[in-house]
Amino acid sequence: MAASHSSGGAGPLSAEAGAALGEGIGLVFGRWTALQMAAENQWGGRDSRAKADQLGTSVLSWFCHSKGPHYYEDLVDMMYDTISESFNADFEDGSIEEVAEQLLIMHEECLQSNYSTIEKLRNSHAKGNAVSQSRQIAADDNDDSDSSDDDGASMLDDEAAAGDKMAVDKPKPSKPAPDTDGWTVVPPRRGRGKN
C-alpha cells in the first residue's frame, strides 16, 4: 500500500453516510476472524466482546470526527494499538491492513453517497460469526462422506475422537527388554511425532 493512500478531503459525512459506514464497519468486523476469535476466546478478559465493539465505535468516530484526509497508516496504527492494548495480542496475519483498506474504500464511497459495498456485505452476510464459520468450513473439509454429523461440533472434538480410535487400533508395544549389550531401547512416548 502506498504511503500516500488516504481517504477524505471531500468534507464530513452526512448523517445517512455515517450510519451506513457504521453498519459497514460492523459487517466487516463481524467477518474479521482474528477479531472474532479474540472476542469469543476472551483474550481481553470478560469484556472482550465490548472491547471489539468499542474498536468499531472508535474507528467510526475516527472517520466522522477527525479533520483532514484519513491516511491508511494512521488507521492501521490506531487499530494495531487498540488491539494490542485491548486484547494483549498482535494480529500478524495481515488482516489489520486488509480491514483498514476495506474501511478506507467504504469511507470514500460513503462520501460519494455510494453504498454498494455495504449493500453487498449486507446481502451476503451469512448467519453466525466468522469463528464458527471458519470452524464449520474446516470441519466440512475434514468430514468423510460416511459422516452424517452435521450438528456443528468443533474440529477439536472430531480430532479427539479420531485420536481415541487410532489409539485403540494400534497394538500396544511390549515392555522394553535389554539387548545383547545390556542396553534397553525405550520406545517414544505416545502422542509424540516421529523424529
N, C-alpha and C positions, 0 to 999 in steps of 0.2 A: 504494500500500500504506500502510495506516495506521501511524503511528509506534508504536502500542500492540500491533501484531501480535506475538504471541510464542507459543512452544511450550514445553510442560513445566509443571512445577509439581506433577505427579502422582507424583513420585518417580523413582528411577532406572529405567533399562530393565532388564528381565530378560535373562538370557543369550540366550534364544531371540529376544527382541525386538532385542537388539543385533546378533545375527548377521543377522537379517532386514534391519535397517536398513543394515548394511554391504553386503549384497547389493544393496539398493535404490539406495544411493549409487553402487555400481559400475555398475549398469544405467543410471542417469541420466547419469553421467559418460561412459559408453560411447556414449551418443546425443548428447552435447553437441558439436556440430560445431566450435565455436570452440576448445574444449579439445583435441579430437582433432586438429584442424589444427595447433595449437601443438606437440603432441607429435610428430605424424608429420613435420612440417617442421622439427623440432628448433630451435624458437625459443628454447628454453632450453639449447641445447647438446646434446651427445651423450646425456646422461642425461635428456632431455626426457620420455620415457615414464615413467621412475622419478619424475620431479617431478610428473607428472599423477597417478600412483598415490599419491604422498605427500599430495597435496591431498585425495584421497578419505579417506585414513587420518586426516589432520588434522581433517577435518570430522566423521568418525565419533567421533574422540576428543573433539571439542568437544561433541558431543551426549551422549556417555556419561560424561564426567568433569567437565564444568563444572556448578557448582551453580546453582540458581535457574532462573528462566524463560530461555528461549532466544529472544532478540529477533532479528527479521528484519534490522534494521540492523546488528547485530553480526556476523551470519553473512555478509551482503553485504560488509561492510568487511573481514572476515578473508579472504574469497575474492578480493576485489579486490587486497588487499595481497600475498597469496601469488602470484597470477597475475602481478602486476607484478614482484615480486622474482624469481620462478622463470623466467618466460618473457620478461621485459622487454617486456611487452605490456599494453595496456589494452583489454579487450573492451568496446566501447562500443555493442554491438548489443542491449543489454537482456537478454542471455542469463544473466548472473550473477544478476540479480534474479529471472528466471524459474526458474532452477535452485534458488536459495535458497528460493523459495516452495514449490516441489515438495518439497524436502527437509524443510522445516518441517512440511508436511502429512503426509509419510510418518512423521516422528518422532512426531507427535501420534497417528497411527493405531497405530504400534508400541506406544506407551504403553498403548493400549487393547487390545492383542493383536489388532489388525485389520491383516492383511497383504494386503488385497485390491488395493491399488495396486501393491504389489511383485509380487503374483501376476500382475496384468495386464501389467506390464512384462516379467516373465519369459516369459509366454506369447506376447507379441507381439515379443519380442526377435529382430530379423532378423539374419541372418548378415552378417558384415562389420562394419566400423566406420562411424561417421557420415560420415566424409570420403569414403570410397569410395561409400557410398550416395548422397551428395549429387552426386558426380561422375556416377554412373550415371544418376540421375534427370535431371540436366542433359543428359547425352548422349542419353538416350532422347527428351527433349523436342526435341532438335535433329536427330535422325535422320529421314530421309525414308523413305517406305515401301519404296523400292527398295534401301535399305541392309540388308544381311544381316550386318553386322559386329557380332556380339554378344560379342566377346572381352574387353570391359571396357576398351578403350583410352580414354585420358583425353581430355577435351574439347580440351585443348591440341593433341594430335596431330591431331584432326579439323580444328581450325581452321587449323593449319599446312598440312595437305593442301589444304584449301579455298583458302587464300591462294595456294598454288603454282598451283592450277588457274586461279584468276582472273587471275594474272599472265600466264599463257600465252594466255588468251583475249583479253586487251586488246591492241590494236595498240600497237606502240612508237611514241612520239612522234618526229617528225623533229627534227633538230638545229635549235635556235632560229636564226632569221635576223633581221637588223636590219630594222625597219620603215622607212617613208619618212623619219622624223625621225632615224634613226640609232640608235634605242633597240632593245635586244634584250629581248624578253619571255621570261623564264625560267619554264618550267613548274614546278609544285610537285613536290617530291621524292616518289618512290614511297613509299607507306605512310602518308603524312600525309592527314588528312581535309580536306575542302573547308572553306574559311573561310566 
